[in-house]
């Protein structure tokens, strides 16, 4: 009987750990490209770390994506979690 209750406790512990949200370190990669005129900088890539749950990290990362235009130059920043 002791073995069964011990095994049940271990299974319950792993189940709780598996269902809980895990905070981990994720990498957000943002690619910035410019168009509109000759001589603009090449596409650049920036990476930074986010410590959060995967769902929140992805949301935070993708929130940094943007498009802007000024004086005929268009900058597109696309961010995604890796």
C-alpha positions as a Markdown table, in Angstrom:
| # | Residue | x | y | z |
|---|---|---|---|---|
| 1 | Unk | 0.0 | 0.0 | 0.0 |
| 2 | Unk | 2.9 | 2.4 | 0.7 |
| 3 | Unk | 4.3 | 1.9 | -2.8 |
| 4 | Unk | 1.0 | 2.7 | -4.4 |
| 5 | Unk | 0.4 | 5.9 | -2.4 |
| 6 | Unk | 4.0 | 7.0 | -3.1 |
| 7 | Unk | 3.6 | 6.3 | -6.8 |
| 8 | Unk | 0.3 | 8.2 | -6.8 |
| 9 | Unk | 2.0 | 11.2 | -5.1 |
| 10 | Unk | 4.8 | 11.3 | -7.8 |
| 11 | Unk | 2.3 | 11.1 | -10.6 |
| 12 | Unk | 0.2 | 13.9 | -9.0 |
| 13 | Unk | 3.4 | 16.0 | -8.6 |
| 14 | Unk | 4.4 | 15.6 | -12.3 |
| 15 | Unk | 0.8 | 16.4 | -13.4 |
| 16 | Unk | 0.8 | 19.6 | -11.5 |
| 17 | Unk | 4.2 | 20.6 | -12.8 |
| 18 | Unk | 3.2 | 19.8 | -16.3 |
| 19 | Unk | 0.0 | 21.9 | -16.2 |
| 20 | Unk | 1.5 | 24.9 | -14.6 |
| 21 | Unk | 3.0 | 27.7 | -16.6 |
| 22 | Unk | 6.7 | 27.7 | -16.8 |
| 23 | Unk | 8.7 | 30.9 | -17.0 |
| 24 | Unk | 11.6 | 30.5 | -19.3 |
| 25 | Unk | 14.0 | 32.6 | -21.3 |
| 26 | Unk | 13.0 | 33.0 | -24.9 |
| 27 | Unk | 14.7 | 34.9 | -27.8 |
| 28 | Unk | 12.8 | 37.6 | -29.7 |
| 29 | Unk | 14.3 | 38.3 | -33.1 |
| 30 | Unk | 13.4 | 41.5 | -35.0 |
| 31 | Unk | 14.2 | 42.0 | -38.6 |
| 32 | Unk | 14.3 | 45.6 | -39.9 |
| 33 | Unk | 14.2 | 46.4 | -43.6 |
| 34 | Unk | 14.1 | 49.7 | -45.4 |
| 35 | Unk | 12.7 | 50.5 | -48.8 |
| 36 | Unk | 11.9 | 53.6 | -50.9 |
| 37 | Unk | 15.3 | 55.1 | -51.9 |
| 38 | Unk | 18.6 | 53.8 | -53.1 |
| 39 | Unk | 21.5 | 53.7 | -50.6 |
| 40 | Unk | 19.5 | 52.7 | -47.6 |
| 41 | Unk | 21.0 | 50.4 | -44.9 |
| 42 | Unk | 20.8 | 46.6 | -45.4 |
| 43 | Unk | 18.3 | 44.6 | -43.5 |
| 44 | Unk | 19.3 | 44.3 | -39.9 |
| 45 | Unk | 18.5 | 41.7 | -37.3 |
| 46 | Unk | 18.3 | 42.3 | -33.5 |
| 47 | Unk | 17.8 | 39.7 | -30.8 |
| 48 | Unk | 16.9 | 40.1 | -27.2 |
| 49 | Unk | 15.8 | 37.8 | -24.4 |
| 50 | Unk | 12.4 | 37.7 | -22.7 |
| 51 | Unk | 11.9 | 35.9 | -19.4 |
| 52 | Unk | 8.2 | 34.9 | -19.3 |
| 53 | Unk | 5.8 | 32.2 | -20.2 |
| 54 | Unk | 5.8 | 31.2 | -23.9 |
| 55 | Unk | 2.4 | 32.8 | -24.6 |
| 56 | Unk | 3.3 | 36.1 | -22.9 |
| 57 | Unk | 6.8 | 36.2 | -24.4 |
| 58 | Unk | 5.4 | 35.7 | -27.9 |
| 59 | Unk | 2.8 | 38.4 | -27.4 |
| 60 | Unk | 5.5 | 40.8 | -26.0 |
| 61 | Unk | 7.8 | 40.1 | -28.9 |
| 62 | Unk | 5.3 | 40.4 | -31.7 |
| 63 | Unk | 4.0 | 43.7 | -30.2 |
| 64 | Unk | 7.3 | 45.2 | -31.2 |
| 65 | Unk | 6.5 | 44.7 | -34.9 |
| 66 | Unk | 5.8 | 47.9 | -36.7 |
| 67 | Unk | 5.8 | 49.7 | -40.0 |
| 68 | Unk | 6.6 | 53.4 | -40.4 |
| 69 | Unk | 7.1 | 55.7 | -43.3 |
| 70 | Unk | 8.8 | 59.1 | -43.5 |
| 71 | Unk | 10.0 | 61.2 | -46.4 |
| 72 | Unk | 9.4 | 58.3 | -48.8 |
| 73 | Unk | 11.4 | 55.8 | -46.8 |
| 74 | Unk | 9.5 | 52.8 | -45.4 |
| 75 | Unk | 10.8 | 50.9 | -42.4 |
| 76 | Unk | 9.3 | 47.5 | -41.6 |
| 77 | Unk | 10.2 | 45.8 | -38.3 |
| 78 | Unk | 9.0 | 42.2 | -38.0 |
| 79 | Unk | 9.5 | 40.5 | -34.6 |
| 80 | Unk | 8.9 | 36.8 | -33.8 |
| 81 | Unk | 9.8 | 34.4 | -31.0 |
| 82 | Unk | 12.6 | 31.9 | -31.6 |
